[in-house]
Amino acid sequence: MARRSGSLMTNVLLFLLSASVIATIGTIFYHLIDTSYETQTALLSTEDQSRFFDGIYIRDERVLTYDGTGVVDYLLEDGGKAAAGDIVAEIYPTADDISR
């Protein structure tokens, strides 16, 4: 009984392999005969353009502290960037209020 199952599996695998080989060969012949596409010659070229400049970037950073009551929920991750006027944190009366 087990031998017959192995034989069936072998036959199925051989059929799939044969079908894929026939499909591959058929595709190759189809593309050899069908020349309705247009080809162009590509040329290899190299271009190098660069500009160097010296500059300085000045950041105006401030540490914000909160000494009041309540729980602080930060809207930015550590090291996140905030533009002028962005809200960086919200203050809630309790931690349960944050999840609501």
Backbone as numpy.savetxt, mean C-alpha at the origin, in Angstrom:
# Nx Ny Nz CAx CAy CAz Cx Cy Cz
-8.74 -49.79 -2.71 -9.56 -48.61 -2.71 -8.68 -47.35 -2.71
-7.63 -47.32 -1.88 -6.75 -46.16 -1.81 -6.00 -45.97 -3.11
-5.69 -47.08 -3.78 -4.97 -46.99 -5.04 -5.82 -46.31 -6.10
-7.09 -46.58 -6.10 -7.99 -45.98 -7.07 -8.10 -44.47 -6.85
-8.12 -44.03 -5.58 -8.19 -42.61 -5.26 -6.94 -41.89 -5.75
-5.77 -42.52 -5.57 -4.53 -41.93 -6.05 -4.51 -41.86 -7.56
-5.05 -42.85 -8.21 -5.11 -42.87 -9.66 -6.04 -41.76 -10.17
-7.15 -41.56 -9.48 -8.07 -40.50 -9.87 -7.42 -39.13 -9.69
-6.72 -38.95 -8.58 -6.03 -37.69 -8.33 -4.95 -37.47 -9.38
-4.22 -38.49 -9.74 -3.19 -38.38 -10.77 -3.81 -37.99 -12.11
-4.93 -38.61 -12.45 -5.60 -38.29 -13.71 -6.09 -36.85 -13.73
-6.63 -36.37 -12.63 -7.10 -34.99 -12.56 -5.93 -34.02 -12.71
-4.84 -34.29 -12.01 -3.66 -33.42 -12.10 -3.06 -33.43 -13.51
-3.01 -34.60 -14.14 -2.50 -34.68 -15.52 -3.41 -33.91 -16.47
-4.72 -33.99 -16.27 -5.65 -33.25 -17.11 -5.44 -31.74 -16.96
-5.31 -31.27 -15.71 -5.10 -29.84 -15.47 -3.77 -29.37 -16.06
-2.73 -30.18 -15.91 -1.43 -29.83 -16.48 -1.50 -29.77 -17.99
-2.14 -30.76 -18.60 -2.28 -30.78 -20.05 -3.09 -29.59 -20.55
-4.17 -29.27 -19.86 -5.00 -28.14 -20.27 -4.22 -26.83 -20.17
-3.42 -26.66 -19.14 -2.65 -25.42 -19.01 -1.56 -25.32 -20.06
-0.92 -26.44 -20.41 0.10 -26.43 -21.46 -0.55 -26.10 -22.80
-1.70 -26.70 -23.11 -2.39 -26.43 -24.37 -2.84 -24.96 -24.41
-3.34 -24.43 -23.31 -3.76 -23.04 -23.27 -2.58 -22.10 -23.48
-1.42 -22.42 -22.90 -0.23 -21.59 -23.06 0.24 -21.59 -24.51
0.29 -22.77 -25.12 0.72 -22.88 -26.52 -0.29 -22.16 -27.42
-1.58 -22.31 -27.15 -2.60 -21.63 -27.94 -2.47 -20.12 -27.84
-2.17 -19.61 -26.65 -2.00 -18.17 -26.47 -0.79 -17.67 -27.24
0.29 -18.43 -27.23 1.49 -18.04 -27.97 1.19 -17.96 -29.46
0.54 -18.97 -30.02 0.20 -18.95 -31.44 -0.77 -17.83 -31.77
-1.71 -17.56 -30.91 -2.67 -16.47 -31.15 -1.94 -15.13 -31.24
-0.99 -14.89 -30.34 -0.27 -13.63 -30.37 0.71 -13.55 -31.53
1.16 -14.67 -32.05 2.02 -14.65 -33.24 1.21 -14.30 -34.48
-0.01 -14.77 -34.56 -0.86 -14.53 -35.74 -1.52 -13.16 -35.68
-2.03 -12.76 -34.51 -2.73 -11.49 -34.35 -1.73 -10.37 -34.18
-1.59 -9.52 -35.20 -0.65 -8.40 -35.15 -1.39 -7.07 -35.24
-2.55 -6.99 -34.63 -3.35 -5.77 -34.71 -2.87 -4.69 -33.73
-1.86 -4.98 -32.96 -1.35 -3.99 -32.03 -0.16 -3.26 -32.65
0.10 -2.04 -32.16 1.16 -1.21 -32.69 2.33 -1.19 -31.71
3.53 -1.32 -32.22 4.71 -1.29 -31.36 5.55 -0.05 -31.69
6.31 0.39 -30.72 7.24 1.50 -30.91 8.57 1.12 -30.28
9.61 1.67 -30.83 10.94 1.40 -30.31 11.21 2.33 -29.13
11.65 1.77 -28.04 11.99 2.56 -26.86 13.48 2.80 -26.83
13.86 4.01 -26.51 15.27 4.35 -26.41 15.63 4.61 -24.96
16.77 4.12 -24.55 17.25 4.31 -23.19 17.99 5.65 -23.12
17.61 6.47 -22.16 18.30 7.73 -21.98 18.42 8.02 -20.49
19.39 8.82 -20.17 19.62 9.19 -18.78 19.71 10.71 -18.70
19.04 11.26 -17.72 19.09 12.70 -17.53 19.38 12.98 -16.07
20.25 13.89 -15.84 20.62 14.22 -14.46 20.56 15.72 -14.28
19.60 16.14 -13.53 19.47 17.55 -13.19 19.31 17.66 -11.69
20.07 18.51 -11.09 19.94 18.69 -9.66 20.25 20.13 -9.30
19.66 20.55 -8.23 19.90 21.89 -7.73 20.23 21.77 -6.25
21.24 22.48 -5.85 21.65 22.47 -4.45 21.34 23.84 -3.85
20.91 23.83 -2.64 20.67 25.09 -1.95 20.93 24.89 -0.47
21.29 25.95 0.16 21.46 25.96 1.61 20.29 26.71 2.21
19.76 26.20 3.27 18.64 26.87 3.90 18.51 26.45 5.34
17.63 27.10 5.98 17.39 26.82 7.39 15.89 26.79 7.60
15.43 25.91 8.44 14.01 25.80 8.73 13.84 26.07 10.21
13.08 27.08 10.53 12.90 27.47 11.93 11.52 27.04 12.37
11.49 26.32 13.47 10.21 25.86 14.02 9.94 26.61 15.31
8.72 27.05 15.46 8.32 27.75 16.67 7.46 26.79 17.48
8.10 26.07 18.39 7.40 25.05 19.16 7.21 25.51 20.60
6.08 25.07 21.17 5.79 25.36 22.57 5.22 24.11 23.21
5.57 23.89 24.46 5.00 22.79 25.23 3.73 23.31 25.88
2.62 22.62 25.65 1.34 23.01 26.23 1.09 22.16 27.48
0.76 22.80 28.56 0.48 22.09 29.81 -0.94 22.39 30.25
-1.49 21.50 31.09 -2.84 21.68 31.62 -2.81 21.28 33.09
-3.17 22.19 33.96 -3.14 21.94 35.39 -4.54 21.94 36.01
-5.56 21.90 35.17 -6.92 21.95 35.66 -7.45 20.56 36.01
-8.74 20.48 36.24 -9.36 19.20 36.56 -9.94 18.58 35.30
-10.12 17.28 35.34 -10.67 16.57 34.20 -9.62 15.67 33.55
-10.04 15.01 32.47 -9.18 14.08 31.75 -8.88 14.66 30.38
-7.62 14.63 29.97 -7.20 15.19 28.69 -7.19 14.08 27.65
-7.84 14.32 26.51 -7.82 13.39 25.37 -7.08 14.09 24.23
-5.89 13.58 23.91 -5.08 14.20 22.87 -5.58 13.77 21.50
-5.71 14.70 20.59 -6.17 14.43 19.23 -5.02 14.15 18.28
-3.80 14.45 18.70 -2.61 14.20 17.89 -1.76 13.13 18.56
-1.06 12.36 17.75 -0.13 11.36 18.30 1.13 12.07 18.78
1.93 11.40 19.58 3.20 11.97 20.03 4.06 12.32 18.82
4.54 13.52 18.79 5.37 13.97 17.68 4.56 14.43 16.48
3.24 14.42 16.58 2.40 14.85 15.47 2.52 16.34 15.22
2.20 16.76 14.02 2.33 18.17 13.66 0.97 18.84 13.74
0.96 20.05 14.23 -0.26 20.84 14.33 0.00 22.21 13.74
-0.93 22.68 12.93 -0.82 24.01 12.36 -1.42 25.02 13.34
-1.18 26.27 13.08 -1.72 27.32 13.93 -3.24 27.25 13.93
-3.83 27.23 15.09 -5.28 27.18 15.21 -5.86 25.78 15.30
-5.04 24.74 15.15 -5.53 23.35 15.26 -5.84 23.01 16.71
-6.83 22.17 16.90 -7.16 21.67 18.24 -6.28 20.46 18.51
-5.52 20.49 19.60 -4.59 19.41 19.90 -5.10 18.48 20.99
-6.05 18.95 21.80 -6.57 18.10 22.88 -7.96 18.59 23.28
-8.70 17.66 23.86 -10.01 17.99 24.41 -10.03 17.54 25.87
-10.74 18.28 26.72 -10.78 17.97 28.14 -12.19 17.53 28.50
-12.27 16.35 29.16 -13.55 15.77 29.56 -13.59 15.65 31.08
-14.79 15.69 31.68 -14.90 15.58 33.14 -14.39 14.23 33.66
-14.69 13.11 32.93 -14.24 11.78 33.37 -13.74 10.99 32.17
-13.04 9.90 32.46 -12.53 9.04 31.38 -13.67 8.36 30.64
-14.79 8.09 31.32 -15.94 7.47 30.66 -16.53 8.39 29.60
-16.43 9.69 29.80 -16.97 10.64 28.84 -16.19 10.61 27.52
-14.91 10.26 27.58 -14.10 10.18 26.36 -14.63 9.08 25.44
-14.94 7.91 26.01 -15.40 6.80 25.18 -16.81 7.04 24.62
-17.58 7.89 25.27 -18.92 8.21 24.77 -18.80 9.22 23.68
